[in-house]
Amino acid sequence: MTARTFRYFIPLLAVAAAALCSMALIALSGRDPFMIFEKLFRATFASGYGTGQVLFKTTTLIFTGLAVALPFKARLFNIGGEGQLQLAALAAAITGALLPSSVPPIAAVPLAALAAMAAGAIWGASAGLLKVRFGVNEVISTIMLNFIAQAAAGYLLTRRFAEPSTEHTTEIGRASMLPKIDELSGLFTGSPANITLLLALGAALCAALFLFRSRGGYELRAVGLQPEAAAWAGIRSGHHVTAVMTVAGAVAGLGALNLVSGYKHYYEAGLTGGFGFSGIAVALLAGAHPLWIVPAALFFGLLEYGGLAVGAYVPKDIFMIIQALTILIVIVLNARKL
């Protein structure tokens, strides 16, 4: 087996190795690993509600995973998905609440989506411009922008847009709400899974087509592989850096629709729940391939909800360890180029 062929098996090997390690940890905690995993799958994929919960978490993780994967093709590391998602969720909630009731859903939902994308895009573009104009490392800038986004969102929520005697914004209008899947098909009854899932799958497909079937995607990958050669070929690397960071922020922003329009119907502190940071792990497990983002997000969505479902038997921290081990193993195997 060649190194290139083996590379495609790295995610599966990482998941298998992490699962074995987790079984050892569960056994050390005094529980039967097979019983725990059986209860985990019964609470998730063997239950309509549990499956819906997993898919709900998967939806946002697809968006935040893509927000990391796209810049990675240009050798950029977007750590700012959390801040981009946070500001986008606030923007979507404010827009949905301010729209007049006379605005029909066919206009209200796109307007909320545009507001979310614009907020995320502005935050992503900020890191891109700092990189191009001043040479600021995007890892540092996106981390710092996360803190600024958190502070800005907290200030705007508490001082400007919070409902009296509450800690959340005004509920969005009904026209800005997205239907849940169980309302349309009867599947996943009672879960927050909504039609944003279809948008997430479409986004992953569009990202793959752009990267591997378009001139812009070819140039972006060229900038990441050989920036000097790309410059000699007339490809403006600075333009692509700014553009891909802007698009990444907009894609992360789309994840706010799942949280605001499809679920809570308002913004509150902690709504994003670390999805932006988990998206980094999703992208690494997927090898930054847009289509592999989907199963990787599903795996982390399973661990996120599954850990809660069996929390009465083992600490949820064990499933956080599984996530961390999976990514560490992926990094080690890739580094060794087996």
Secondary structure, DSSP 8 states (H G I E B T S, - for coil): --HHHHHTTHHHHHHHHHHHHHHHHHHHTTS-HHHHHHHHHHHTTTSHHHHHHHHHHHHHHHHHHHHHHHHHTTT-----HHHHHHHHHHHHHHHHHHS-TTS-HHHHHHHHHHHHHHHHHHHHHHHHHHHHHH---HHHHHHHHHHHHHHHHHHHIIIIIB-TTSSBB----GGG---BHHHHHS-STTS--BTHHHHHHHHHHHHHHHHHHSHHHHHHHHHHH-HHHHHHTT--HHHHHHHHHHHHHHHHHHHHHHHIIIIISS-BTTTTTTHHHHHHHHHHHTTT-HHHHHHHHHHHHHHHHHHHHTTTTS-THHHHHHHHHHHHHHHHHHHHT-
